[in-house]
């Protein structure tokens, strides 16, 4: 090999070493490294050209040919592994084999990402590298969750921003936040310059709700009727509705209280009118306003309690609904807090309010009245039995100490009445498509009970479905299910014998054989 060839190989080797070392120190590829890459390739090529006869002679040796065959095989394996690594990094794809879908997005989340026509950007702001272990764990979990959103749609981008290193960017998002000095982690969604903050604890429901709000161009109004002793939306006490208020606000609704007497007829832009737990009588004028609202295609949600003087029984009968004004009792209710606790386990899987509630879930009503449908109303209206009890329930007209158990039956606690699609033209002109949903208990919405069973899902789904926002249907937190193995004494004995005693016996036999043959 000539001197120039050796110098070329030396330059090529040093260039390769410098290129990898600099790449490691810099932590990223820098354009200046292309110089060393070119020197490496050029030096290697010059060395081959100057001594091509030497290389040809070397390749003609049989041992070299066999070695090169092995080398080519190793090179192909390396290229294959590098390709797999690149494709896995470039096209991130996971396969969720868990029964509960722990490692995948819900249908609601996937639906919210379908029609993106611009980049949807998540900004995660944190304050420096010195963060607590708890915050670091939250940040890592958030990164894994956002990876699923990126995987679902390539238009989803994620940026982690150090508020100390990029104060201008952080200031543009955090300047108006009242808790900017208390919190250490902030998450925002930016879609077409619309900035929406993601609520703590940054669950999938929080992330998806922020996406939906960022995509919205109008926020629908929900009117909560007052003046009849309804439950208070802003009451943080156990009987209040503060948690429900926050959940609906986070879903992008504008909540307003409305008093018929003081404010008159509700505005036409209201997407939904709600009355929760009224205890005083509705005036005839108020009921006429509600009838007129429904006749124009309105959406009405009435959540009533038994033995209250709201006086809506006659109003409901006009839409085929019967409020029995009794109390549902249950044998199983004793296991869940009291005999008056009605348990809803049967859901209408064709109705958007209840179709997403898992079959094995239950909703709990503290003191619920049963509901029925007027038989003659089926010709005029379409009905949906939203929630029904199990077959070990019965009703009593009054709550007394000496309650006699009656015949068990399945009872309805939530009903929906709507205009019948096959109605004739004349009736359609008189009564546009409307929806009226009736519940026989309001306690399931209260701060005390809203997190029991699937109560929250049923509550949120009722509001968003009636308001025409089905994509906001509540997303249940995903919890991995443990597999419980129950063994009797005989099975435990066999388990110890097979997995403890038998291996130990084989070990002792091996030691004995080794001892006997140690000098063989």
URSUL-V844278 format. One record per residue. N is the residue number from 1. RES is the residue in one small letter. SS is DSSP state (helix for helix, strand for strand, loop for the rest). Layout:
BEGIN
n->N res->RES ss->SS
n->N res->RES ss->SS
END
This chain:
BEGIN
n->1 res->x ss->loop
n->2 res->x ss->loop
n->3 res->x ss->helix
n->4 res->x ss->helix
n->5 res->x ss->helix
n->6 res->x ss->helix
n->7 res->x ss->helix
n->8 res->x ss->helix
n->9 res->x ss->helix
n->10 res->x ss->helix
n->11 res->x ss->helix
n->12 res->x ss->helix
n->13 res->x ss->helix
n->14 res->x ss->helix
n->15 res->x ss->helix
n->16 res->x ss->helix
n->17 res->x ss->helix
n->18 res->x ss->helix
n->19 res->x ss->helix
n->20 res->x ss->helix
n->21 res->x ss->helix
n->22 res->x ss->helix
n->23 res->x ss->helix
n->24 res->x ss->helix
n->25 res->x ss->helix
n->26 res->x ss->helix
n->27 res->x ss->loop
n->28 res->x ss->loop
n->29 res->x ss->loop
n->30 res->x ss->loop
n->31 res->x ss->loop
n->32 res->x ss->loop
n->33 res->x ss->helix
n->34 res->x ss->helix
n->35 res->x ss->helix
n->36 res->x ss->helix
n->37 res->x ss->helix
n->38 res->x ss->helix
n->39 res->x ss->helix
n->40 res->x ss->helix
n->41 res->x ss->helix
n->42 res->x ss->helix
n->43 res->x ss->helix
n->44 res->x ss->helix
n->45 res->x ss->helix
n->46 res->x ss->helix
n->47 res->x ss->helix
n->48 res->x ss->helix
n->49 res->x ss->helix
n->50 res->x ss->helix
n->51 res->x ss->loop
n->52 res->x ss->helix
n->53 res->x ss->helix
n->54 res->x ss->helix
n->55 res->x ss->helix
n->56 res->x ss->helix
n->57 res->x ss->helix
n->58 res->x ss->helix
n->59 res->x ss->helix
n->60 res->x ss->helix
n->61 res->x ss->loop
n->62 res->x ss->helix
n->63 res->x ss->helix
n->64 res->x ss->helix
n->65 res->x ss->helix
n->66 res->x ss->helix
n->67 res->x ss->helix
n->68 res->x ss->helix
n->69 res->x ss->helix
n->70 res->x ss->helix
n->71 res->x ss->helix
n->72 res->x ss->helix
n->73 res->x ss->helix
n->74 res->x ss->helix
n->75 res->x ss->helix
n->76 res->x ss->helix
n->77 res->x ss->helix
n->78 res->x ss->helix
n->79 res->x ss->helix
n->80 res->x ss->helix
n->81 res->x ss->helix
n->82 res->x ss->helix
n->83 res->x ss->helix
n->84 res->x ss->helix
n->85 res->x ss->helix
n->86 res->x ss->helix
n->87 res->x ss->helix
n->88 res->x ss->helix
n->89 res->x ss->helix
n->90 res->x ss->helix
n->91 res->x ss->loop
n->92 res->x ss->loop
n->93 res->x ss->loop
n->94 res->x ss->loop
n->95 res->x ss->loop
n->96 res->x ss->loop
n->97 res->x ss->loop
n->98 res->x ss->loop
n->99 res->x ss->loop
n->100 res->x ss->loop
n->101 res->x ss->loop
n->102 res->x ss->loop
n->103 res->x ss->loop
n->104 res->x ss->loop
n->105 res->x ss->loop
n->106 res->x ss->loop
n->107 res->x ss->helix
n->108 res->x ss->helix
n->109 res->x ss->helix
n->110 res->x ss->helix
n->111 res->x ss->helix
n->112 res->x ss->helix
n->113 res->x ss->loop
n->114 res->x ss->loop
n->115 res->x ss->loop
n->116 res->x ss->loop
n->117 res->x ss->loop
n->118 res->x ss->loop
n->119 res->x ss->loop
n->120 res->x ss->strand
n->121 res->x ss->strand
n->122 res->x ss->strand
n->123 res->x ss->strand
n->124 res->x ss->strand
n->125 res->x ss->strand
n->126 res->x ss->strand
n->127 res->x ss->loop
n->128 res->x ss->loop
n->129 res->x ss->loop
n->130 res->x ss->loop
n->131 res->x ss->loop
n->132 res->x ss->loop
n->133 res->x ss->helix
n->134 res->x ss->helix
n->135 res->x ss->helix
n->136 res->x ss->helix
n->137 res->x ss->helix
n->138 res->x ss->helix
n->139 res->x ss->helix
n->140 res->x ss->helix
n->141 res->x ss->helix
n->142 res->x ss->helix
n->143 res->x ss->helix
n->144 res->x ss->helix
n->145 res->x ss->helix
n->146 res->x ss->helix
n->147 res->x ss->helix
n->148 res->x ss->helix
n->149 res->x ss->helix
n->150 res->x ss->helix
n->151 res->x ss->helix
n->152 res->x ss->helix
n->153 res->x ss->loop
n->154 res->x ss->loop
n->155 res->x ss->loop
n->156 res->x ss->strand
n->157 res->x ss->strand
n->158 res->x ss->strand
n->159 res->x ss->strand
n->160 res->x ss->strand
n->161 res->x ss->strand
n->162 res->x ss->strand
n->163 res->x ss->loop
n->164 res->x ss->loop
n->165 res->x ss->loop
n->166 res->x ss->loop
n->167 res->x ss->helix
n->168 res->x ss->helix
n->169 res->x ss->helix
n->170 res->x ss->helix
n->171 res->x ss->helix
n->172 res->x ss->helix
n->173 res->x ss->helix
n->174 res->x ss->helix
n->175 res->x ss->loop
n->176 res->x ss->loop
n->177 res->x ss->loop
n->178 res->x ss->loop
n->179 res->x ss->loop
n->180 res->x ss->loop
n->181 res->x ss->loop
n->182 res->x ss->loop
n->183 res->x ss->loop
n->184 res->x ss->loop
n->185 res->x ss->strand
n->186 res->x ss->strand
n->187 res->x ss->strand
n->188 res->x ss->strand
n->189 res->x ss->strand
n->190 res->x ss->strand
n->191 res->x ss->strand
n->192 res->x ss->loop
n->193 res->x ss->loop
n->194 res->x ss->strand
n->195 res->x ss->strand
n->196 res->x ss->strand
n->197 res->x ss->strand
n->198 res->x ss->loop
n->199 res->x ss->loop
n->200 res->x ss->loop
n->201 res->x ss->loop
n->202 res->x ss->loop
n->203 res->x ss->loop
n->204 res->x ss->helix
n->205 res->x ss->helix
n->206 res->x ss->helix
n->207 res->x ss->helix
n->208 res->x ss->helix
n->209 res->x ss->helix
n->210 res->x ss->helix
n->211 res->x ss->helix
n->212 res->x ss->helix
n->213 res->x ss->helix
n->214 res->x ss->helix
n->215 res->x ss->helix
n->216 res->x ss->loop
n->217 res->x ss->loop
n->218 res->x ss->loop
n->219 res->x ss->loop
n->220 res->x ss->loop
n->221 res->x ss->strand
n->222 res->x ss->strand
n->223 res->x ss->strand
n->224 res->x ss->strand
n->225 res->x ss->strand
n->226 res->x ss->loop
n->227 res->x ss->loop
n->228 res->x ss->loop
n->229 res->x ss->loop
n->230 res->x ss->loop
n->231 res->x ss->loop
n->232 res->x ss->loop
n->233 res->x ss->loop
n->234 res->x ss->loop
n->235 res->x ss->loop
n->236 res->x ss->loop
n->237 res->x ss->loop
n->238 res->x ss->loop
n->239 res->x ss->loop
n->240 res->x ss->loop
n->241 res->x ss->loop
n->242 res->x ss->helix
n->243 res->x ss->helix
n->244 res->x ss->helix
n->245 res->x ss->helix
n->246 res->x ss->helix
n->247 res->x ss->helix
n->248 res->x ss->helix
n->249 res->x ss->helix
n->250 res->x ss->helix
n->251 res->x ss->loop
n->252 res->x ss->loop
n->253 res->x ss->loop
n->254 res->x ss->strand
n->255 res->x ss->strand
n->256 res->x ss->strand
n->257 res->x ss->strand
n->258 res->x ss->strand
n->259 res->x ss->loop
n->260 res->x ss->helix
n->261 res->x ss->helix
n->262 res->x ss->helix
n->263 res->x ss->helix
n->264 res->x ss->loop
n->265 res->x ss->loop
n->266 res->x ss->loop
n->267 res->x ss->loop
n->268 res->x ss->loop
n->269 res->x ss->loop
n->270 res->x ss->strand
n->271 res->x ss->strand
n->272 res->x ss->strand
n->273 res->x ss->strand
n->274 res->x ss->strand
n->275 res->x ss->strand
n->276 res->x ss->strand
n->277 res->x ss->loop
n->278 res->x ss->loop
n->279 res->x ss->loop
n->280 res->x ss->loop
n->281 res->x ss->loop
n->282 res->x ss->loop
n->283 res->x ss->loop
n->284 res->x ss->helix
n->285 res->x ss->helix
n->286 res->x ss->helix
n->287 res->x ss->helix
n->288 res->x ss->helix
n->289 res->x ss->helix
n->290 res->x ss->helix
n->291 res->x ss->helix
n->292 res->x ss->helix
n->293 res->x ss->helix
n->294 res->x ss->helix
n->295 res->x ss->helix
n->296 res->x ss->loop
n->297 res->x ss->loop
n->298 res->x ss->loop
n->299 res->x ss->strand
n->300 res->x ss->strand
n->301 res->x ss->strand
n->302 res->x ss->strand
n->303 res->x ss->strand
n->304 res->x ss->loop
n->305 res->x ss->loop
n->306 res->x ss->loop
n->307 res->x ss->loop
n->308 res->x ss->loop
n->309 res->x ss->loop
n->310 res->x ss->loop
n->311 res->x ss->loop
n->312 res->x ss->loop
n->313 res->x ss->helix
n->314 res->x ss->helix
n->315 res->x ss->helix
n->316 res->x ss->helix
n->317 res->x ss->helix
n->318 res->x ss->loop
n->319 res->x ss->loop
n->320 res->x ss->loop
n->321 res->x ss->strand
n->322 res->x ss->strand
n->323 res->x ss->strand
n->324 res->x ss->loop
n->325 res->x ss->loop
n->326 res->x ss->loop
n->327 res->x ss->strand
n->328 res->x ss->strand
n->329 res->x ss->strand
n->330 res->x ss->strand
n->331 res->x ss->loop
n->332 res->x ss->helix
n->333 res->x ss->helix
n->334 res->x ss->helix
n->335 res->x ss->helix
n->336 res->x ss->helix
n->337 res->x ss->loop
n->338 res->x ss->loop
n->339 res->x ss->loop
n->340 res->x ss->loop
n->341 res->x ss->loop
n->342 res->x ss->strand
n->343 res->x ss->strand
n->344 res->x ss->strand
n->345 res->x ss->strand
n->346 res->x ss->strand
n->347 res->x ss->strand
n->348 res->x ss->loop
n->349 res->x ss->loop
n->350 res->x ss->loop
n->351 res->x ss->loop
n->352 res->x ss->loop
n->353 res->x ss->loop
n->354 res->x ss->loop
n->355 res->x ss->loop
n->356 res->x ss->loop
n->357 res->x ss->loop
n->358 res->x ss->loop
n->359 res->x ss->loop
n->360 res->x ss->loop
n->361 res->x ss->loop
n->362 res->x ss->loop
n->363 res->x ss->strand
n->364 res->x ss->strand
n->365 res->x ss->strand
n->366 res->x ss->loop
n->367 res->x ss->loop
n->368 res->x ss->loop
n->369 res->x ss->loop
n->370 res->x ss->loop
n->371 res->x ss->strand
n->372 res->x ss->strand
n->373 res->x ss->strand
n->374 res->x ss->loop
n->375 res->x ss->helix
n->376 res->x ss->helix
n->377 res->x ss->helix
n->378 res->x ss->helix
n->379 res->x ss->helix
n->380 res->x ss->loop
n->381 res->x ss->strand
n->382 res->x ss->strand
n->383 res->x ss->strand
n->384 res->x ss->strand
n->385 res->x ss->strand
n->386 res->x ss->strand
n->387 res->x ss->strand
n->388 res->x ss->strand
n->389 res->x ss->strand
n->390 res->x ss->loop
n->391 res->x ss->loop
n->392 res->x ss->loop
n->393 res->x ss->strand
n->394 res->x ss->strand
n->395 res->x ss->strand
n->396 res->x ss->strand
n->397 res->x ss->loop
n->398 res->x ss->loop
n->399 res->x ss->loop
n->400 res->x ss->loop
n->401 res->x ss->loop
n->402 res->x ss->loop
n->403 res->x ss->loop
n->404 res->x ss->loop
n->405 res->x ss->loop
n->406 res->x ss->loop
n->407 res->x ss->loop
n->408 res->x ss->loop
n->409 res->x ss->strand
n->410 res->x ss->loop
n->411 res->x ss->loop
n->412 res->x ss->strand
n->413 res->x ss->strand
n->414 res->x ss->strand
n->415 res->x ss->strand
n->416 res->x ss->strand
n->417 res->x ss->strand
n->418 res->x ss->strand
n->419 res->x ss->strand
n->420 res->x ss->loop
n->421 res->x ss->loop
n->422 res->x ss->loop
n->423 res->x ss->loop
n->424 res->x ss->loop
n->425 res->x ss->helix
n->426 res->x ss->helix
n->427 res->x ss->helix
n->428 res->x ss->helix
n->429 res->x ss->helix
n->430 res->x ss->helix
n->431 res->x ss->loop
n->432 res->x ss->loop
n->433 res->x ss->loop
n->434 res->x ss->loop
n->435 res->x ss->strand
n->436 res->x ss->strand
n->437 res->x ss->strand
n->438 res->x ss->strand
n->439 res->x ss->strand
n->440 res->x ss->loop
n->441 res->x ss->loop
n->442 res->x ss->loop
n->443 res->x ss->helix
n->444 res->x ss->helix
n->445 res->x ss->helix
n->446 res->x ss->loop
n->447 res->x ss->loop
n->448 res->x ss->loop
n->449 res->x ss->loop
n->450 res->x ss->loop
n->451 res->x ss->loop
n->452 res->x ss->loop
n->453 res->x ss->loop
n->454 res->x ss->loop
n->455 res->x ss->helix
n->456 res->x ss->helix
n->457 res->x ss->helix
n->458 res->x ss->helix
n->459 res->x ss->helix
n->460 res->x ss->helix
n->461 res->x ss->helix
n->462 res->x ss->helix
n->463 res->x ss->helix
n->464 res->x ss->helix
n->465 res->x ss->helix
n->466 res->x ss->helix
n->467 res->x ss->loop
n->468 res->x ss->loop
n->469 res->x ss->loop
n->470 res->x ss->helix
n->471 res->x ss->helix
n->472 res->x ss->helix
n->473 res->x ss->loop
n->474 res->x ss->loop
n->475 res->x ss->loop
n->476 res->x ss->loop
n->477 res->x ss->loop
n->478 res->x ss->loop
n->479 res->x ss->loop
n->480 res->x ss->loop
n->481 res->x ss->loop
n->482 res->x ss->loop
n->483 res->x ss->loop
n->484 res->x ss->loop
n->485 res->x ss->loop
n->486 res->x ss->loop
n->487 res->x ss->loop
n->488 res->x ss->loop
n->489 res->x ss->helix
n->490 res->x ss->helix
n->491 res->x ss->helix
n->492 res->x ss->helix
n->493 res->x ss->helix
n->494 res->x ss->helix
n->495 res->x ss->helix
n->496 res->x ss->helix
n->497 res->x ss->helix
n->498 res->x ss->helix
n->499 res->x ss->helix
n->500 res->x ss->helix
n->501 res->x ss->helix
n->502 res->x ss->helix
n->503 res->x ss->helix
n->504 res->x ss->helix
n->505 res->x ss->helix
n->506 res->x ss->helix
n->507 res->x ss->helix
n->508 res->x ss->helix
n->509 res->x ss->helix
n->510 res->x ss->helix
n->511 res->x ss->helix
n->512 res->x ss->helix
n->513 res->x ss->helix
n->514 res->x ss->helix
n->515 res->x ss->helix
n->516 res->x ss->helix
n->517 res->x ss->loop
n->518 res->x ss->loop
n->519 res->x ss->loop
n->520 res->x ss->loop
END
